[in-house]
Amino acid sequence: MKIVKKGLIIGVVNLVAGLILNRVLHFLFPALVQEYQGGLFRPWTDPLMTAYFLHPFILGIALAYFWSLFGKDIKGKTGPEKALSFAKLYFVIATIPGMFISLTSFKISFLMVVSWTLVGFIQAYLAGLILAR
């Protein structure tokens, strides 16, 4: 039950962080907005897009489960140090392969892949902060 609770907390934090970070990135790089609206992705009016908001919660529970198995082995003396080690581990295991296949298989820009990578790393760090507490 502790895993689910922490996972749901991570989900809320990462949903909010993702929404804020994406707004900032869209403000800084308007080309991203055009790319999202270019037809590759479902429109927000599609009912299936509501499932998009489940992703941070599913990932949060998965990360909490991973932490329950390996958290004691995450390097760092302080919470922020452990969170950074956790984010780097997640980055190497999931983000690099995921972004590589996204860039090579979808018609998306390098800028979009960089934005997803940046947001994902920040979200992994936030998850690590929650789990290290």
ZIBEL-V321173 format. One record per run of one state. SS is the DSSP state (h for helix, s for strand, l for the rest). FROM is the first residue (numbers start at 1). TO is the last residue. Records with the same first field share a line. If there is no record, write none. Layout:
# ZIBEL-V321173
SS=FROM-TO / FROM-TO
This chain:
# ZIBEL-V321173
l=1-1 / 29-29 / 37-46 / 74-78 / 106-109 / 133-133
h=2-28 / 30-36 / 47-73 / 79-105 / 110-132
